[in-house]
Amino acid sequence: MPIVRQSAEVTAAWEARFASEPLAVLYKHSPTCGLSDIAWDEVQAFAAASPDVPVYVVDVFALRPLSNAVEQALGIRHESPQAIVFREGAPVWHGSHRRVTRQALAEAAAAPAV
């Protein structure tokens, strides 16, 4: 399964800006939020249907500095749950709360590169 939750691996992938991945998803999860649990189910369903796309999970409590660094580097305001789809290291889609669905992720992943 392409889900990466180990903090060192997530941090290293972010610092490299997913350079080795043609497509990747970064999912910001709050372990205390019910809406994050719903979004997490959607992210897992996407990952199961798209085994070639790695999904990196940021626990926004355990990895607060990383979550803040993502916000600052990308200029995408932090929200959780939040998913960001990267193509060759560049963000091509992001959504939060109820917009984090398997369908939205699949459509973003399938969209042609611009």
N, C-alpha and C positions, 0 to 999 in steps of 0.2 A: 504494500500500500504506500502511496507517495506522500503520506502525512509525516512531517518532521516536527517534533515537539521538544527535542532536546535543545536547551537554551544555547549551548555553545554552537551547535550546528545552525540554528536559526540566525544567531548573531553573525556567524561567519558568512552565511549566504547573503544576508543583508549588506554586510560590509563590502562584499564583492559585487553588490547590486545585481545578483542573480546572473552574472556574466556568463556562467556556464550553462544557463538554462534558456532555451528559446522562448519558453513560456513558463510562468510560475505564478502562484497565488500566495499572498501574504494575508493571513486571517488574524485579526486582533480579537481576542476572546476575553470576556470578563467572567471568571468562574462564579461570581455571585449574582449574575443577572439572568433572569429567566428568559429574556429575549435572546441572550447570547446562546443559551441552550438550544433554542429553536434554530438559530442561524447555524450553530455547530452541526446539527443534524443535516441541514442543507449542504454545508461544506463537505461533510463526510459522504453524502450521496453523490455530490459532484466528483469527489476524489475516487469513489468506487467506479463511477462511469467513465472517468478520464485517468486511467492509471499512468499515463505518460506525463501528466502534469503534476509536478511537485507542489504540495501545499505546505507552507511554513506557518506554524501557529505561534503567535505571540500572546502569552498570558499577560494582560496589561498590568496586573499587580506584581507578578514575579519579575517581569522584564520592563518595568516602567521606563528606565533610561532608553532602552531600545525603541519602545513605542514613541517616546518623545522625539528621538532622533529621526524616526521615519516621518513624523509630522513636519519637523523642521526642514528636512532635506527635500521633501516632496511638495511642501506647501499645501498638503491635504489635511484639513482639520481633523484631529483625532476624534473618533467616536468608537463606541463598542456596543455591539459587535460591528466590525468593519472588515471588508475584504477589498484587496487591491490586486488587480490582475496586471502582471508585468509581461511585456513582450521584449525579449532581448534587453532586459534591464530597465526599460522605460515603462512607467505606468500608463496603461491604456484604458483602464476602467476602475472605478471604485464605487462602492455603495456601502450603506450602513443600515442597521436595524432591519426592517422588513424587506429591504431591497436585496439583502444577502440571501439569494435563493440559488438552487442548483441550476435552474433555467438561466438566470442572469449570468452566472459564472460560465455556463456552457456557451452562451451567446457571445460573451466577451472573448472567450478563448477561441471561438470559431471565427471571429471577425477577421477579415484580412488585414495584414499589416499596412499601415499608411505610409 
